[in-house]
């Protein structure tokens, strides 16, 4: 175990900073237990890529990335057990080496498993990653270990816990046999792709839409399971396409000063990077996962019921297309689909949902990015829910209106952590807790 004292924690894009008294790097469950047991205030972090202020802000911090081992496999049950600090990309490589997959992959593979599960990370046309937990172990506030299986009634509370019920120690995932997807990509007018969502969800194994604000276009990506030996005519487009992030960085450099230029930049980026078609194949991981963030950025993401999405989309489009407002949005806005589950703090609690991401390429000026405010106002108005790891302003009063199990979760949190050991200032405000504990 390594220990550092009296330092400053800085998020990956330098938007969040916190001083700490002690920072630990651990490699064993016993070390994790001891630190949790003996700390008054504690938070755990990985690669610091959350846009919400959830990972730090406590006197004691644990850098969980060195707690990252694959502990066991079960070939007969297709399960893998890992420590919570393992990076998603490393987990996927270990699974694929066995000929397996977890059919839920987030858009980024550099996050830790513990952080991904705690914040409700999800994939595309699938479920939350937490829905594939078979069993797991948590370190509770008193340092004891709590084992939870998929059959345990409390699993639905622990699946998406924001790290406030305890510290995830180990997790066993249920895997499936690996499969190959035939991916087709191309642009469509908004009037074409929007009415086809339900039809495509039934027809395809994978559906993702990159909406291009201020262009009236969406970039539709579909995937169908095929025999891996099937030959297809691959079309990956011009090598120039790999420079999209670099072009975006240049075109958006001054849009925090001149927001209206975003609409022009979006049209240029559409012509250069989204106006053609592509076709390829690969595993879910190979074919559909971004794998890293090319540069620092800031993100917000909101979810809404599948039935309500068309209405919300049209309202959002109307608002941001008014030149009288300042909500000019960088492209793309990522539209994905999550099927209903029973996790208390899931975005898809008992309802099929659509998620819509919003990105600012100017991380340093994210606080003045009007799009984040407009998106939140519209989605909250219709009962939308924010992604826990991304930017939003809503607190206890708003969240209690959109999460049916919010109050139940708060009661359980208080029971398991009566001294608020796992709350930082951000979470204290989020749950409307008193600050004198």
N, C-alpha and C positions, 0 to 999 in steps of 0.2 A: 504494500500500500504506500502510495506517495502522498505527501501533504504539502500544500503551500498556504502561507498565511498572509492576510492583509493585502489583497490585490483587487483588481477591477475586471469584472466580467463584461465582455463586449460581444454583441450579436454579430452574425456574419456580415450584415450590411451596415454595421456601426450605428444603427438607429436606436439601439437599446444599450444602456450601460448601467451596471450596478457594482457597488463595492461589496466585498465579502470579507469575513474574518478568516474562514478556513475553507480550502478547496481540496477535496480528496480524489485520487484516482485509485479505483479498487479492482480486484480481480477475483474475489471470492464472495460467496454468499455470507460467510461469517463476518467478513469486514463490513459488508453492507448492513447487516443486522446491528453490529456494534455502533456504527456511526449514526444510524437512525435512532437507536435506543438512547444515545447520549447527547443528542442534539435538541435544542429548543425550537429552532426554525431551520428547515432544510428543504432544498429543491434539488432536482436532478436534471442534468442537461446532456445533450449529445452534440450534434454539429451546429447548434445555435441558429437553425434556419427558420424558426417560427416567426411569423410577423406579429403574433400576439405576445404580450409580456408575461408569458406563463412559465418560462424555464428557470429564471433566476430570481434575484431580489430577496434572498434570505442570507442570514449570517453564515450558514454552512451550505456548501454546494458539493455535489458529487458529479464528476465527469465520468459518465457511465460507459464511455466508448471502449475502455480496456476490459470491461466485463462482457466479453463478446464471443464466447466459445460455443460451438455446436456440441451438445452434451450426449445426444443419442439419436438413433433412428429406430423405427420399427418397420421392417420391410413388409410384414404381414398386414399391418394396419395403415401403411403409408403415412407415418407421422414422423416429425422431426422436433426435437426439444433443444432449445437454445437459451443462452443467457440474454437478458433484455438489452444489453448494449450493442448487440451485433447490428451491423449496418444492413439495410434491406438488400442492397446489391450482393453482399456476401451470402446472405441467407438464400437468395434466389439461385445463386451459382451452386450452392451446396445441394439445393433441392433438385435442380436440373441435372446435376451429376448422377442423381438416382433415377432419372427418367420421370420426375414428378413435376408438379407445378402447384401453386396456389392461384386459383383463377380469379384473382383480384389484385391488380397491380396499380399503385399510385403512379403519378406522373414523374416522380423523382425517386432515385434509389439510394441517395446519400443520407437518408434519415435513419435513426436508430429504431429498432423494433419497439422498444418501450415508448418512445415519443410518438411513433406512428399510431400505436394502439390507444394511448392515453387521449389523443386528440381526435379520434374518429377518422383517421385517414382511410380513404376509400379508393376504389379503382374505377374502371369504366365499364358500363353495362354489367354491373355485378353487385357485390355487397361490400360492406365495410370489411377491412382486413380482420377486424376483431371477430367476425362471424366464423372464422376458421380456427379459432382457439378451441382445442379439445380439453385442455386443463392448463392451469397456471398457478404460480405461487407468488404471494405478495408479502412484503415486510410491513407489518402494521406499525402504528405509532409507538408501541411499547417494545418494538424489536422482535416480536414473535413472528413466526411464519404461518401464513394462512394458505392452505391448499384449496383451490376451487376447481371443480370439474364442470363440464358443459351442462351436467344435469342439476347442478347446484342452483337454487333459486336466486342466489346473489350474483350469479354470473352476469345476468343482464344489467346489473348496476356496475360491476367492475369492468365490463368490456370497454366502456368509454368513461374513464374516471377522472380525466384532467390531472392525474397524479395527486389527488387530494384524499383518496381513501387509503393509500399506502404506496409503497414503492414496488413496482413490478420487478420480480427477481428472475424467474424462469417461465418459459411458455412453451407449450406443445401445440404445434399446428397440425391440423388435418389436411393432407395434401391429396391431389388427384393425379392421374396419369397425364403426362405432358401431351400437348396437342399442337398442331400447326394451324396457323391462320392465314387465309388468303386475304390480303388487305388491298382495298381499292380506295383511292382518294381523289377528290376533285371539288371544284366550286359549284355552288348552286345559288340562285336567287333566294332571298328570304321567303318569298311566296311559294317556292318549290319545297324547300327542306322542312319548314315548320309544320305543314299539315301531314307530313309523312313520318313523323317521329314514332307513333305507336305501331304503324305498319312495319317500320324498319326494326324496331325492337323485337317484334315477333319473328321477322324474317332472318335477321342476322345474329350471329353470336357476339358481335362487338359493334358498338356504335358510338361514335364521338363526333362532335361538331365544333369546329373552331369558328366562332362568329367574328365577323370583321366589321366592327362599328363604323358607321359613317360611309359604308360602301354598299349597303343593302345586299351583302353577300355572306354566305356561310361556306366553310370548307368542310365537306362531309367525308368522314372516314368510316368505312364499314369493314367488318372482318367475318369470314366464314371458315369454319373448321373443314380441313381437307386432309386427304392422305398425304403425309409428308413427302412421299415419292412423286406426287403429281407435279408435272412440269408446267410452269406458267411462264408467260412472256413478261419478264420483269421490266418495269419502266420506272427508274428512280429519279428521273428529271436531270436537269443540268447540275453540274458540280457547284455552280453559283449558288444553289439553294442553301448550301451549308453556311452561307454568310448572312443569313437572315438576322441573327441576333446582333451582329456587328452593324448592319444597315439600320436596324431599329435603334440602336444606341446613338447613332449619328443623327438620324431624323428626329428623334425625340429629345435630343439634348437640351433644347431650350423651350420645350412645350410647357414647362411649369411657368415660364414667363409669358409665352404666347400660346395659350391653350388652343385657340382656333386653328393653329397650324397642324394640330393632331389630325384633323379631318383630311388635310392634304397629304400628310405623311402616310396615313392609312391607305389612301388610294394608290399611292406610289408603291407601298409594300404589297398591296394586293396584286398589282400588275407584275411586280418582280418575283413574288414568292408564292402566291396562292392562286394564280390564274390557270395553271396547268394541271394535268392529272398524273397520278402515280399508281403503280401496281407492284406488289411484292409479296413475299411470304416469309414466315418465320414463327417461332414460338411466341406466345403472348408477350414474354419479356423482350425478345429480340425485335418484334415488330411494332410494339406500341408504347414502350416506356422511354421517356425523355432521357433518363439516366443521370442528369446533373443539371444544375442551373448554370448557364454559360456566363452570367454576370449577376451582380447583386440587383435585386428588385424588391418590390413590395407587393403583397397579394391580399386580396379580400375574396371570399367565396361565400355565396348564399345558396340555400336550397329551398325548393318549393315543390309542392305536390305535382305529380305528372299532369293531373287534370287541370291544375291552375296555371301551369307554365305558359301556355300560349297567350293568355290574357296579360300576365305579368310581363312577358317579353314585349308585347306590343306597347304596353304602357312605358316600359323602359326605353324602347326605341324612340317613341314619340318625344319623351323628355330630353334625351341626349341629342336628338336631331334639331332641337330648337337652338338657333344661334344666339338666343338671348341668355342661354345658360353657359356655365363654364365646365360642364361635365363632358369634356371631350376625352374619349376613352382609347387608350393604347390597344393595339391588337396583338394577339387574338384574345377574345373572351372564350374560355374553355367550357363547353357544355357537355356534361356527362350524366350518367343515369345510375341510380342506386336503388336496388329493390328493397322492399320493406323488411324490417326485422323487429326484434323485441328489446333491443338495448335502450335503456332509459334515456341516455343523452345522445342517442343516435339521431342524425338528421332524417333518417328514414324510419323512425319509430312507427310501425304499423301502417306505413304508407309508402308506395312507390314514389320516388322523387327525382327531380332534375336538379343538378348542381350547375351553378354559373359562376365562373371565376372572373376576377377583374384584376388586372395587373398595371402597375406603374413601373416603367423602366427607369424612372428617376427616383431611386430609393431615398435620397437625401431630402427630397421635397415632398415626400408622401403625405405629410400632415396637411398640406394645402391642396392635395389632389381631390378636386371636387367630386370626381366620379365615385370615390369610396362613400361619400356622404349620400349621393343620390341613389346609389344602388341599395344602401342600407335602408333608406327611407321607404323606397318602393317595396322591397321584399318584406320588411317588417309589417307594412300596411296590409299585406296579404297573408301574414302568418308564416313568413319565411324564417329559416334558421341559419345562423352564421357558422362557418367552419371554425372550430375551436383553436386551430393553430394559425389563423389568419386575422387580418385586421377587422375590428368592429368596435362600436361604441356601446352597444346594448349592454345593460346590466340586469340585475335581479328582477326588477319590475317588468321589463320587457320579456326577459327569458321565461319567466313563470307563465306568461301568456301563450308561449309557443311550444314549450316542453311540458307534456302532460305529467311527467314523472319528476319535474323539477323539485317540488317540495319534498317528495319522498327521498330524492337523492340528497337534499340538504340535511334531512333528519338522519339519514344513514351516515353521512359525512361527519356530522357532529357527534354521533355515537362512537364512531371509530377513531375520531381525532378530536377529543374534547378540548384540548389546549390549542387547537389550530396550528399544530406543528408544520403541516404541509401547505399552509397558506402564505403567499407572499402579498405585498400590497395590492397588486392587480387582482389576485383571486379573492382577497378580503373584500374588495369593493364589488367584485362580480357577484359574490354570494351574499352581500349586504351583511357581513359579520362585524361584530364589534372589534375595534382595533386594540383593546387593552389586554388581550390574551396573548 
